[in-house]
Amino acid sequence: MPMVEITVAKRRYQVQCDEGQEGRLKRLAAYLDGKASELARQSPQLGEARLLLLAALLVADELFDAYDEIQQLRGRLGQEARQGEADAAKALERVAERLDELARSVASS
């Protein structure tokens, strides 16, 4: 497993990751570092542990918001799919009725 050096809150860490995940791990660490840096600028008196905890909570909050949005979109997609199926069924019924009319018209001729 490869070792990757990341920096979060001005501290360097050596972290192991799966093969091929080095870039992703570095991007994740950079994102977390950005949150920690933002908090450190706003509240310079925060200790390292509290800073990292708050940064992790901010990221978790964003994650939960994203999950909620995904669930809402899935629900909306489901509703739209059900409406599309109902519309298609109505259209098929109209086509079937028209075909019946044409068949009766041809049969009576």
Biopython code that builds the backbone (N, CA, C, O; Angstrom):
import numpy as np
from Bio.PDB.StructureBuilder import StructureBuilder

atoms = [
    (1, "MET", "N", (0.845, -1.180, 0.000)),
    (1, "MET", "CA", (0.000, 0.000, 0.000)),
    (1, "MET", "C", (0.888, 1.240, 0.000)),
    (1, "MET", "O", (1.851, 1.324, 0.762)),
    (2, "PRO", "N", (0.560, 2.187, -0.850)),
    (2, "PRO", "CA", (1.367, 3.399, -0.914)),
    (2, "PRO", "C", (1.176, 4.287, 0.307)),
    (2, "PRO", "O", (0.114, 4.305, 0.930)),
    (3, "MET", "N", (2.218, 5.012, 0.626)),
    (3, "MET", "CA", (2.171, 6.020, 1.689)),
    (3, "MET", "C", (2.075, 7.379, 1.019)),
    (3, "MET", "O", (2.759, 7.651, 0.033)),
    (4, "VAL", "N", (1.214, 8.227, 1.568)),
    (4, "VAL", "CA", (1.013, 9.567, 1.023)),
    (4, "VAL", "C", (1.240, 10.557, 2.149)),
    (4, "VAL", "O", (0.788, 10.351, 3.276)),
    (5, "GLU", "N", (1.942, 11.628, 1.833)),
    (5, "GLU", "CA", (2.105, 12.687, 2.822)),
    (5, "GLU", "C", (1.045, 13.750, 2.562)),
    (5, "GLU", "O", (0.927, 14.281, 1.458)),
    (6, "ILE", "N", (0.284, 14.043, 3.603)),
    (6, "ILE", "CA", (-0.745, 15.080, 3.504)),
    (6, "ILE", "C", (-0.470, 16.128, 4.574)),
    (6, "ILE", "O", (0.227, 15.866, 5.554)),
    (7, "THR", "N", (-1.020, 17.298, 4.374)),
    (7, "THR", "CA", (-0.891, 18.374, 5.357)),
    (7, "THR", "C", (-2.282, 18.874, 5.700)),
    (7, "THR", "O", (-3.061, 19.247, 4.822)),
    (8, "VAL", "N", (-2.580, 18.875, 6.989)),
    (8, "VAL", "CA", (-3.850, 19.393, 7.486)),
    (8, "VAL", "C", (-3.539, 20.244, 8.705)),
    (8, "VAL", "O", (-2.863, 19.802, 9.633)),
    (9, "ALA", "N", (-4.039, 21.460, 8.689)),
    (9, "ALA", "CA", (-3.830, 22.405, 9.797)),
    (9, "ALA", "C", (-2.342, 22.579, 10.098)),
    (9, "ALA", "O", (-1.918, 22.576, 11.253)),
    (10, "LYS", "N", (-1.576, 22.729, 9.042)),
    (10, "LYS", "CA", (-0.134, 22.989, 9.120)),
    (10, "LYS", "C", (0.675, 21.832, 9.693)),
    (10, "LYS", "O", (1.844, 22.006, 10.038)),
    (11, "ARG", "N", (0.072, 20.664, 9.798)),
    (11, "ARG", "CA", (0.810, 19.478, 10.267)),
    (11, "ARG", "C", (0.841, 18.455, 9.155)),
    (11, "ARG", "O", (-0.139, 18.248, 8.440)),
    (12, "ARG", "N", (2.005, 17.813, 9.028)),
    (12, "ARG", "CA", (2.166, 16.781, 8.011)),
    (12, "ARG", "C", (1.894, 15.418, 8.619)),
    (12, "ARG", "O", (2.257, 15.129, 9.759)),
    (13, "TYR", "N", (1.243, 14.596, 7.817)),
    (13, "TYR", "CA", (0.914, 13.235, 8.233)),
    (13, "TYR", "C", (1.272, 12.279, 7.113)),
    (13, "TYR", "O", (1.112, 12.604, 5.937)),
    (14, "GLN", "N", (1.752, 11.106, 7.472)),
    (14, "GLN", "CA", (1.969, 10.020, 6.525)),
    (14, "GLN", "C", (0.763, 9.090, 6.644)),
    (14, "GLN", "O", (0.453, 8.584, 7.723)),
    (15, "VAL", "N", (0.095, 8.880, 5.521)),
    (15, "VAL", "CA", (-1.132, 8.088, 5.532)),
    (15, "VAL", "C", (-1.038, 7.021, 4.448)),
    (15, "VAL", "O", (-0.604, 7.290, 3.327)),
    (16, "GLN", "N", (-1.451, 5.810, 4.801)),
    (16, "GLN", "CA", (-1.509, 4.729, 3.824)),
    (16, "GLN", "C", (-2.834, 4.763, 3.104)),
    (16, "GLN", "O", (-3.856, 5.148, 3.672)),
    (17, "CYS", "N", (-2.809, 4.352, 1.830)),
    (17, "CYS", "CA", (-4.060, 4.280, 1.077)),
    (17, "CYS", "C", (-3.958, 3.147, 0.062)),
    (17, "CYS", "O", (-2.883, 2.594, -0.175)),
    (18, "ASP", "N", (-5.092, 2.819, -0.524)),
    (18, "ASP", "CA", (-5.109, 1.794, -1.564)),
    (18, "ASP", "C", (-4.373, 2.287, -2.799)),
    (18, "ASP", "O", (-4.291, 3.488, -3.053)),
    (19, "GLU", "N", (-3.849, 1.356, -3.548)),
    (19, "GLU", "CA", (-3.155, 1.669, -4.798)),
    (19, "GLU", "C", (-4.088, 2.464, -5.715)),
    (19, "GLU", "O", (-5.246, 2.093, -5.910)),
    (20, "GLY", "N", (-3.576, 3.544, -6.264)),
    (20, "GLY", "CA", (-4.360, 4.359, -7.174)),
    (20, "GLY", "C", (-5.212, 5.409, -6.499)),
    (20, "GLY", "O", (-5.849, 6.204, -7.190)),
    (21, "GLN", "N", (-5.253, 5.447, -5.177)),
    (21, "GLN", "CA", (-6.084, 6.404, -4.445)),
    (21, "GLN", "C", (-5.292, 7.597, -3.913)),
    (21, "GLN", "O", (-5.821, 8.426, -3.173)),
    (22, "GLU", "N", (-4.028, 7.671, -4.298)),
    (22, "GLU", "CA", (-3.170, 8.734, -3.757)),
    (22, "GLU", "C", (-3.709, 10.133, -4.072)),
    (22, "GLU", "O", (-3.785, 10.992, -3.193)),
    (23, "GLY", "N", (-4.078, 10.348, -5.322)),
    (23, "GLY", "CA", (-4.581, 11.663, -5.725)),
    (23, "GLY", "C", (-5.859, 12.032, -4.994)),
    (23, "GLY", "O", (-6.038, 13.168, -4.556)),
    (24, "ARG", "N", (-6.741, 11.056, -4.870)),
    (24, "ARG", "CA", (-8.012, 11.313, -4.165)),
    (24, "ARG", "C", (-7.746, 11.665, -2.706)),
    (24, "ARG", "O", (-8.346, 12.598, -2.173)),
    (25, "LEU", "N", (-6.860, 10.931, -2.066)),
    (25, "LEU", "CA", (-6.535, 11.202, -0.668)),
    (25, "LEU", "C", (-5.952, 12.605, -0.515)),
    (25, "LEU", "O", (-6.282, 13.316, 0.433)),
    (26, "LYS", "N", (-5.095, 12.999, -1.437)),
    (26, "LYS", "CA", (-4.514, 14.341, -1.369)),
    (26, "LYS", "C", (-5.588, 15.418, -1.554)),
    (26, "LYS", "O", (-5.551, 16.451, -0.885)),
    (27, "ARG", "N", (-6.549, 15.178, -2.465)),
    (27, "ARG", "CA", (-7.637, 16.146, -2.666)),
    (27, "ARG", "C", (-8.517, 16.240, -1.424)),
    (27, "ARG", "O", (-8.924, 17.331, -1.024)),
    (28, "LEU", "N", (-8.808, 15.092, -0.817)),
    (28, "LEU", "CA", (-9.616, 15.092, 0.409)),
    (28, "LEU", "C", (-8.910, 15.851, 1.530)),
    (28, "LEU", "O", (-9.521, 16.647, 2.243)),
    (29, "ALA", "N", (-7.610, 15.588, 1.668)),
    (29, "ALA", "CA", (-6.829, 16.266, 2.705)),
    (29, "ALA", "C", (-6.773, 17.768, 2.445)),
    (29, "ALA", "O", (-6.856, 18.565, 3.379)),
    (30, "ALA", "N", (-6.631, 18.153, 1.181)),
    (30, "ALA", "CA", (-6.588, 19.577, 0.848)),
    (30, "ALA", "C", (-7.921, 20.241, 1.179)),
    (30, "ALA", "O", (-7.952, 21.379, 1.647)),
    (31, "TYR", "N", (-9.009, 19.541, 0.939)),
    (31, "TYR", "CA", (-10.330, 20.082, 1.256)),
    (31, "TYR", "C", (-10.470, 20.278, 2.767)),
    (31, "TYR", "O", (-10.901, 21.337, 3.225)),
    (32, "LEU", "N", (-10.104, 19.252, 3.533)),
    (32, "LEU", "CA", (-10.174, 19.343, 4.988)),
    (32, "LEU", "C", (-9.244, 20.439, 5.501)),
    (32, "LEU", "O", (-9.596, 21.175, 6.423)),
    (33, "ASP", "N", (-8.063, 20.548, 4.907)),
    (33, "ASP", "CA", (-7.115, 21.590, 5.297)),
    (33, "ASP", "C", (-7.711, 22.971, 5.036)),
    (33, "ASP", "O", (-7.516, 23.895, 5.825)),
    (34, "GLY", "N", (-8.436, 23.109, 3.929)),
    (34, "GLY", "CA", (-9.083, 24.388, 3.635)),
    (34, "GLY", "C", (-10.100, 24.757, 4.695)),
    (34, "GLY", "O", (-10.172, 25.910, 5.120)),
    (35, "LYS", "N", (-10.881, 23.787, 5.120)),
    (35, "LYS", "CA", (-11.869, 24.039, 6.179)),
    (35, "LYS", "C", (-11.158, 24.421, 7.481)),
    (35, "LYS", "O", (-11.563, 25.358, 8.169)),
    (36, "ALA", "N", (-10.100, 23.685, 7.804)),
    (36, "ALA", "CA", (-9.362, 23.972, 9.034)),
    (36, "ALA", "C", (-8.722, 25.361, 8.967)),
    (36, "ALA", "O", (-8.731, 26.093, 9.957)),
    (37, "SER", "N", (-8.175, 25.724, 7.822)),
    (37, "SER", "CA", (-7.548, 27.045, 7.669)),
    (37, "SER", "C", (-8.576, 28.161, 7.814)),
    (37, "SER", "O", (-8.309, 29.193, 8.430)),
    (38, "GLU", "N", (-9.750, 27.939, 7.240)),
    (38, "GLU", "CA", (-10.831, 28.925, 7.351)),
    (38, "GLU", "C", (-11.219, 29.131, 8.815)),
    (38, "GLU", "O", (-11.386, 30.262, 9.272)),
    (39, "LEU", "N", (-11.359, 28.031, 9.533)),
    (39, "LEU", "CA", (-11.701, 28.126, 10.961)),
    (39, "LEU", "C", (-10.584, 28.800, 11.757)),
    (39, "LEU", "O", (-10.850, 29.605, 12.650)),
    (40, "ALA", "N", (-9.339, 28.470, 11.431)),
    (40, "ALA", "CA", (-8.204, 29.049, 12.153)),
    (40, "ALA", "C", (-8.152, 30.568, 11.950)),
    (40, "ALA", "O", (-7.799, 31.306, 12.871)),
    (41, "ARG", "N", (-8.500, 31.031, 10.752)),
    (41, "ARG", "CA", (-8.527, 32.483, 10.497)),
    (41, "ARG", "C", (-9.645, 33.153, 11.306)),
    (41, "ARG", "O", (-9.470, 34.256, 11.825)),
    (42, "GLN", "N", (-10.790, 32.475, 11.406)),
    (42, "GLN", "CA", (-11.926, 33.047, 12.114)),
    (42, "GLN", "C", (-11.728, 33.018, 13.635)),
    (42, "GLN", "O", (-12.145, 33.934, 14.344)),
    (43, "SER", "N", (-11.088, 31.957, 14.118)),
    (43, "SER", "CA", (-10.903, 31.778, 15.568)),
    (43, "SER", "C", (-9.481, 31.304, 15.837)),
    (43, "SER", "O", (-9.256, 30.113, 16.053)),
    (44, "PRO", "N", (-8.519, 32.221, 15.825)),
    (44, "PRO", "CA", (-7.114, 31.824, 15.981)),
    (44, "PRO", "C", (-6.781, 31.191, 17.336)),
    (44, "PRO", "O", (-5.731, 30.565, 17.477)),
    (45, "GLN", "N", (-7.645, 31.342, 18.321)),
    (45, "GLN", "CA", (-7.379, 30.791, 19.646)),
    (45, "GLN", "C", (-7.688, 29.304, 19.756)),
    (45, "GLN", "O", (-7.364, 28.682, 20.768)),
    (46, "LEU", "N", (-8.317, 28.717, 18.719)),
    (46, "LEU", "CA", (-8.679, 27.294, 18.769)),
    (46, "LEU", "C", (-7.433, 26.415, 18.821)),
    (46, "LEU", "O", (-6.463, 26.641, 18.097)),
    (47, "GLY", "N", (-7.482, 25.417, 19.685)),
    (47, "GLY", "CA", (-6.402, 24.434, 19.723)),
    (47, "GLY", "C", (-6.511, 23.489, 18.530)),
    (47, "GLY", "O", (-7.534, 23.444, 17.846)),
    (48, "GLU", "N", (-5.446, 22.742, 18.296)),
    (48, "GLU", "CA", (-5.395, 21.869, 17.127)),
    (48, "GLU", "C", (-6.499, 20.815, 17.132)),
    (48, "GLU", "O", (-7.152, 20.597, 16.112)),
    (49, "ALA", "N", (-6.709, 20.168, 18.262)),
    (49, "ALA", "CA", (-7.726, 19.110, 18.330)),
    (49, "ALA", "C", (-9.113, 19.675, 18.050)),
    (49, "ALA", "O", (-9.879, 19.094, 17.281)),
    (50, "ARG", "N", (-9.438, 20.803, 18.670)),
    (50, "ARG", "CA", (-10.751, 21.410, 18.469)),
    (50, "ARG", "C", (-10.897, 21.905, 17.031)),
    (50, "ARG", "O", (-11.970, 21.796, 16.437)),
    (51, "LEU", "N", (-9.821, 22.445, 16.480)),
    (51, "LEU", "CA", (-9.834, 22.923, 15.099)),
    (51, "LEU", "C", (-10.153, 21.781, 14.141)),
    (51, "LEU", "O", (-10.998, 21.924, 13.258)),
    (52, "LEU", "N", (-9.482, 20.654, 14.314)),
    (52, "LEU", "CA", (-9.723, 19.501, 13.452)),
    (52, "LEU", "C", (-11.120, 18.928, 13.668)),
    (52, "LEU", "O", (-11.771, 18.505, 12.712)),
    (53, "LEU", "N", (-11.584, 18.912, 14.909)),
    (53, "LEU", "CA", (-12.935, 18.433, 15.193)),
    (53, "LEU", "C", (-13.972, 19.303, 14.491)),
    (53, "LEU", "O", (-14.883, 18.786, 13.845)),
    (54, "LEU", "N", (-13.835, 20.617, 14.615)),
    (54, "LEU", "CA", (-14.793, 21.516, 13.978)),
    (54, "LEU", "C", (-14.733, 21.419, 12.459)),
    (54, "LEU", "O", (-15.768, 21.472, 11.794)),
    (55, "ALA", "N", (-13.539, 21.278, 11.907)),
    (55, "ALA", "CA", (-13.402, 21.119, 10.454)),
    (55, "ALA", "C", (-14.092, 19.835, 10.001)),
    (55, "ALA", "O", (-14.787, 19.826, 8.985)),
    (56, "ALA", "N", (-13.901, 18.757, 10.751)),
    (56, "ALA", "CA", (-14.549, 17.482, 10.406)),
    (56, "ALA", "C", (-16.068, 17.607, 10.512)),
    (56, "ALA", "O", (-16.791, 17.042, 9.692)),
    (57, "LEU", "N", (-16.559, 18.339, 11.513)),
    (57, "LEU", "CA", (-17.999, 18.540, 11.653)),
    (57, "LEU", "C", (-18.571, 19.363, 10.490)),
    (57, "LEU", "O", (-19.673, 19.091, 10.015)),
    (58, "LEU", "N", (-17.819, 20.360, 10.040)),
    (58, "LEU", "CA", (-18.271, 21.140, 8.887)),
    (58, "LEU", "C", (-18.373, 20.256, 7.641)),
    (58, "LEU", "O", (-19.337, 20.349, 6.881)),
    (59, "VAL", "N", (-17.378, 19.409, 7.443)),
    (59, "VAL", "CA", (-17.394, 18.513, 6.284)),
    (59, "VAL", "C", (-18.540, 17.513, 6.416)),
    (59, "VAL", "O", (-19.220, 17.222, 5.431)),
    (60, "ALA", "N", (-18.761, 16.987, 7.613)),
    (60, "ALA", "CA", (-19.874, 16.053, 7.833)),
    (60, "ALA", "C", (-21.207, 16.740, 7.576)),
    (60, "ALA", "O", (-22.119, 16.129, 7.019)),
    (61, "ASP", "N", (-21.333, 17.999, 7.973)),
    (61, "ASP", "CA", (-22.556, 18.761, 7.730)),
    (61, "ASP", "C", (-22.800, 18.901, 6.223)),
    (61, "ASP", "O", (-23.926, 18.727, 5.757)),
    (62, "GLU", "N", (-21.763, 19.210, 5.477)),
    (62, "GLU", "CA", (-21.888, 19.310, 4.016)),
    (62, "GLU", "C", (-22.301, 17.964, 3.422)),
    (62, "GLU", "O", (-23.124, 17.905, 2.508)),
    (63, "LEU", "N", (-21.726, 16.892, 3.948)),
    (63, "LEU", "CA", (-22.049, 15.558, 3.465)),
    (63, "LEU", "C", (-23.523, 15.232, 3.715)),
    (63, "LEU", "O", (-24.203, 14.712, 2.831)),
    (64, "PHE", "N", (-24.009, 15.532, 4.901)),
    (64, "PHE", "CA", (-25.413, 15.274, 5.218)),
    (64, "PHE", "C", (-26.336, 16.109, 4.345)),
    (64, "PHE", "O", (-27.378, 15.623, 3.905)),
    (65, "ASP", "N", (-25.964, 17.370, 4.086)),
    (65, "ASP", "CA", (-26.763, 18.205, 3.183)),
    (65, "ASP", "C", (-26.811, 17.588, 1.792)),
    (65, "ASP", "O", (-27.858, 17.577, 1.144)),
    (66, "ALA", "N", (-25.671, 17.073, 1.337)),
    (66, "ALA", "CA", (-25.621, 16.441, 0.014)),
    (66, "ALA", "C", (-26.493, 15.184, -0.011)),
    (66, "ALA", "O", (-27.207, 14.951, -0.987)),
    (67, "TYR", "N", (-26.446, 14.373, 1.048)),
    (67, "TYR", "CA", (-27.306, 13.183, 1.129)),
    (67, "TYR", "C", (-28.787, 13.574, 1.084)),
    (67, "TYR", "O", (-29.581, 12.948, 0.382)),
    (68, "ASP", "N", (-29.144, 14.612, 1.840)),
    (68, "ASP", "CA", (-30.543, 15.069, 1.837)),
    (68, "ASP", "C", (-30.965, 15.500, 0.438)),
    (68, "ASP", "O", (-32.058, 15.162, -0.018)),
    (69, "GLU", "N", (-30.106, 16.240, -0.236)),
    (69, "GLU", "CA", (-30.430, 16.698, -1.582)),
    (69, "GLU", "C", (-30.575, 15.521, -2.548)),
    (69, "GLU", "O", (-31.459, 15.524, -3.405)),
    (70, "ILE", "N", (-29.720, 14.530, -2.414)),
    (70, "ILE", "CA", (-29.815, 13.331, -3.256)),
    (70, "ILE", "C", (-31.147, 12.635, -3.027)),
    (70, "ILE", "O", (-31.796, 12.210, -3.983)),
    (71, "GLN", "N", (-31.560, 12.515, -1.772)),
    (71, "GLN", "CA", (-32.837, 11.861, -1.470)),
    (71, "GLN", "C", (-34.006, 12.641, -2.069)),
    (71, "GLN", "O", (-34.948, 12.050, -2.598)),
    (72, "GLN", "N", (-33.940, 13.965, -1.983)),
    (72, "GLN", "CA", (-35.000, 14.788, -2.574)),
    (72, "GLN", "C", (-35.043, 14.608, -4.087)),
    (72, "GLN", "O", (-36.118, 14.489, -4.674)),
    (73, "LEU", "N", (-33.876, 14.589, -4.711)),
    (73, "LEU", "CA", (-33.823, 14.412, -6.164)),
    (73, "LEU", "C", (-34.326, 13.035, -6.571)),
    (73, "LEU", "O", (-35.017, 12.898, -7.580)),
    (74, "ARG", "N", (-33.983, 12.020, -5.793)),
    (74, "ARG", "CA", (-34.487, 10.671, -6.084)),
    (74, "ARG", "C", (-36.005, 10.628, -5.995)),
    (74, "ARG", "O", (-36.668, 10.018, -6.834)),
    (75, "GLY", "N", (-36.550, 11.281, -4.972)),
    (75, "GLY", "CA", (-38.002, 11.328, -4.823)),
    (75, "GLY", "C", (-38.651, 12.037, -5.994)),
    (75, "GLY", "O", (-39.661, 11.576, -6.525)),
    (76, "ARG", "N", (-38.074, 13.157, -6.396)),
    (76, "ARG", "CA", (-38.608, 13.911, -7.529)),
    (76, "ARG", "C", (-38.516, 13.090, -8.814)),
    (76, "ARG", "O", (-39.446, 13.078, -9.620)),
    (77, "LEU", "N", (-37.393, 12.408, -8.996)),
    (77, "LEU", "CA", (-37.241, 11.555, -10.179)),
    (77, "LEU", "C", (-38.271, 10.440, -10.193)),
    (77, "LEU", "O", (-38.835, 10.118, -11.239)),
    (78, "GLY", "N", (-38.516, 9.850, -9.026)),
    (78, "GLY", "CA", (-39.516, 8.789, -8.929)),
    (78, "GLY", "C", (-40.898, 9.295, -9.297)),
    (78, "GLY", "O", (-41.645, 8.627, -10.012)),
    (79, "GLN", "N", (-41.238, 10.488, -8.802)),
    (79, "GLN", "CA", (-42.541, 11.077, -9.131)),
    (79, "GLN", "C", (-42.646, 11.345, -10.629)),
    (79, "GLN", "O", (-43.668, 11.050, -11.250)),
    (80, "GLU", "N", (-41.585, 11.904, -11.205)),
    (80, "GLU", "CA", (-41.601, 12.207, -12.633)),
    (80, "GLU", "C", (-41.694, 10.927, -13.457)),
    (80, "GLU", "O", (-42.373, 10.892, -14.483)),
    (81, "ALA", "N", (-41.012, 9.877, -13.007)),
    (81, "ALA", "CA", (-41.066, 8.598, -13.728)),
    (81, "ALA", "C", (-42.471, 8.019, -13.676)),
    (81, "ALA", "O", (-42.984, 7.528, -14.682)),
    (82, "ARG", "N", (-43.103, 8.078, -12.487)),
    (82, "ARG", "CA", (-44.467, 7.563, -12.365)),
    (82, "ARG", "C", (-45.436, 8.361, -13.243)),
    (82, "ARG", "O", (-46.327, 7.787, -13.869)),
    (83, "GLN", "N", (-45.260, 9.680, -13.286)),
    (83, "GLN", "CA", (-46.118, 10.519, -14.126)),
    (83, "GLN", "C", (-45.876, 10.197, -15.604)),
    (83, "GLN", "O", (-46.820, 10.146, -16.393)),
    (84, "GLY", "N", (-44.619, 9.983, -15.974)),
    (84, "GLY", "CA", (-44.291, 9.627, -17.354)),
    (84, "GLY", "C", (-44.913, 8.298, -17.749)),
    (84, "GLY", "O", (-45.404, 8.146, -18.867)),
    (85, "GLU", "N", (-44.893, 7.338, -16.834)),
    (85, "GLU", "CA", (-45.516, 6.038, -17.104)),
    (85, "GLU", "C", (-47.030, 6.182, -17.273)),
    (85, "GLU", "O", (-47.626, 5.553, -18.148)),
    (86, "ALA", "N", (-47.636, 7.003, -16.443)),
    (86, "ALA", "CA", (-49.094, 7.220, -16.543)),
    (86, "ALA", "C", (-49.432, 7.898, -17.865)),
    (86, "ALA", "O", (-50.403, 7.527, -18.524)),
    (87, "ASP", "N", (-48.635, 8.890, -18.253)),
    (87, "ASP", "CA", (-48.875, 9.577, -19.527)),
    (87, "ASP", "C", (-48.711, 8.612, -20.699)),
    (87, "ASP", "O", (-49.494, 8.646, -21.648)),
    (88, "ALA", "N", (-47.696, 7.754, -20.631)),
    (88, "ALA", "CA", (-47.468, 6.781, -21.707)),
    (88, "ALA", "C", (-48.618, 5.786, -21.784)),
    (88, "ALA", "O", (-49.042, 5.408, -22.877)),
    (89, "ALA", "N", (-49.122, 5.360, -20.633)),
    (89, "ALA", "CA", (-50.246, 4.418, -20.619)),
    (89, "ALA", "C", (-51.485, 5.054, -21.254)),
    (89, "ALA", "O", (-52.197, 4.396, -22.012)),
    (90, "LYS", "N", (-51.743, 6.324, -20.951)),
    (90, "LYS", "CA", (-52.891, 7.024, -21.543)),
    (90, "LYS", "C", (-52.724, 7.139, -23.058)),
    (90, "LYS", "O", (-53.676, 6.948, -23.814)),
    (91, "ALA", "N", (-51.517, 7.449, -23.485)),
    (91, "ALA", "CA", (-51.262, 7.562, -24.925)),
    (91, "ALA", "C", (-51.478, 6.223, -25.610)),
    (91, "ALA", "O", (-52.051, 6.175, -26.699)),
    (92, "LEU", "N", (-51.031, 5.132, -24.993)),
    (92, "LEU", "CA", (-51.238, 3.803, -25.565)),
    (92, "LEU", "C", (-52.716, 3.455, -25.641)),
    (92, "LEU", "O", (-53.167, 2.842, -26.609)),
    (93, "GLU", "N", (-53.464, 3.843, -24.627)),
    (93, "GLU", "CA", (-54.915, 3.601, -24.647)),
    (93, "GLU", "C", (-55.569, 4.341, -25.809)),
    (93, "GLU", "O", (-56.425, 3.789, -26.501)),
    (94, "ARG", "N", (-55.164, 5.595, -26.022)),
    (94, "ARG", "CA", (-55.729, 6.375, -27.140)),
    (94, "ARG", "C", (-55.372, 5.727, -28.480)),
    (94, "ARG", "O", (-56.210, 5.656, -29.379)),
    (95, "VAL", "N", (-54.135, 5.258, -28.613)),
    (95, "VAL", "CA", (-53.721, 4.592, -29.854)),
    (95, "VAL", "C", (-54.528, 3.312, -30.060)),
    (95, "VAL", "O", (-54.980, 3.024, -31.168)),
    (96, "ALA", "N", (-54.707, 2.540, -28.970)),
    (96, "ALA", "CA", (-55.471, 1.292, -29.072)),
    (96, "ALA", "C", (-56.924, 1.582, -29.477)),
    (96, "ALA", "O", (-57.491, 0.881, -30.314)),
    (97, "GLU", "N", (-57.514, 2.613, -28.881)),
    (97, "GLU", "CA", (-58.885, 2.984, -29.240)),
    (97, "GLU", "C", (-58.971, 3.389, -30.714)),
    (97, "GLU", "O", (-59.905, 3.005, -31.418)),
    (98, "ARG", "N", (-58.003, 4.156, -31.161)),
    (98, "ARG", "CA", (-57.998, 4.600, -32.566)),
    (98, "ARG", "C", (-57.828, 3.403, -33.503)),
    (98, "ARG", "O", (-58.482, 3.329, -34.543)),
    (99, "LEU", "N", (-56.953, 2.468, -33.134)),
    (99, "LEU", "CA", (-56.769, 1.262, -33.952)),
    (99, "LEU", "C", (-58.056, 0.443, -34.002)),
    (99, "LEU", "O", (-58.407, -0.094, -35.053)),
    (100, "ASP", "N", (-58.762, 0.344, -32.874)),
    (100, "ASP", "CA", (-60.051, -0.355, -32.849)),
    (100, "ASP", "C", (-61.048, 0.327, -33.792)),
    (100, "ASP", "O", (-61.755, -0.339, -34.549)),
    (101, "GLU", "N", (-61.094, 1.649, -33.738)),
    (101, "GLU", "CA", (-61.989, 2.384, -34.632)),
    (101, "GLU", "C", (-61.649, 2.112, -36.101)),
    (101, "GLU", "O", (-62.535, 1.873, -36.921)),
    (102, "LEU", "N", (-60.369, 2.151, -36.412)),
    (102, "LEU", "CA", (-59.941, 1.881, -37.797)),
    (102, "LEU", "C", (-60.282, 0.461, -38.220)),
    (102, "LEU", "O", (-60.716, 0.230, -39.348)),
    (103, "ALA", "N", (-60.082, -0.496, -37.305)),
    (103, "ALA", "CA", (-60.383, -1.894, -37.620)),
    (103, "ALA", "C", (-61.881, -2.060, -37.881)),
    (103, "ALA", "O", (-62.281, -2.745, -38.823)),
    (104, "ARG", "N", (-62.710, -1.426, -37.039)),
    (104, "ARG", "CA", (-64.169, -1.504, -37.247)),
    (104, "ARG", "C", (-64.557, -0.849, -38.576)),
    (104, "ARG", "O", (-65.423, -1.346, -39.297)),
    (105, "SER", "N", (-63.910, 0.258, -38.882)),
    (105, "SER", "CA", (-64.202, 0.953, -40.128)),
    (105, "SER", "C", (-63.841, 0.109, -41.329)),
    (105, "SER", "O", (-64.595, 0.069, -42.302)),
    (106, "VAL", "N", (-62.713, -0.563, -41.284)),
    (106, "VAL", "CA", (-62.281, -1.435, -42.384)),
    (106, "VAL", "C", (-63.197, -2.649, -42.474)),
    (106, "VAL", "O", (-63.535, -3.085, -43.574)),
    (107, "ALA", "N", (-63.601, -3.198, -41.337)),
    (107, "ALA", "CA", (-64.466, -4.387, -41.320)),
    (107, "ALA", "C", (-65.850, -4.078, -41.869)),
    (107, "ALA", "O", (-66.462, -4.936, -42.505)),
    (108, "SER", "N", (-66.353, -2.881, -41.640)),
    (108, "SER", "CA", (-67.697, -2.538, -42.092)),
    (108, "SER", "C", (-67.726, -2.118, -43.564)),
    (108, "SER", "O", (-68.800, -1.980, -44.149)),
    (109, "SER", "N", (-66.558, -1.917, -44.157)),
    (109, "SER", "CA", (-66.509, -1.498, -45.563)),
    (109, "SER", "C", (-66.647, -2.629, -46.530)),
    (109, "SER", "O", (-66.622, -2.413, -47.742)),
]
sb = StructureBuilder()
sb.init_structure("model")
sb.init_model(0)
sb.init_chain("A")
sb.init_seg("    ")
for serial, (resi, resn, name, xyz) in enumerate(atoms, 1):
    if name == "N":
        sb.init_residue(resn, " ", resi, " ")
    sb.init_atom(name, np.array(xyz, "f"), 0.0, 1.0, " ", f" {name:<3s}", serial, name[0])
structure = sb.get_structure()
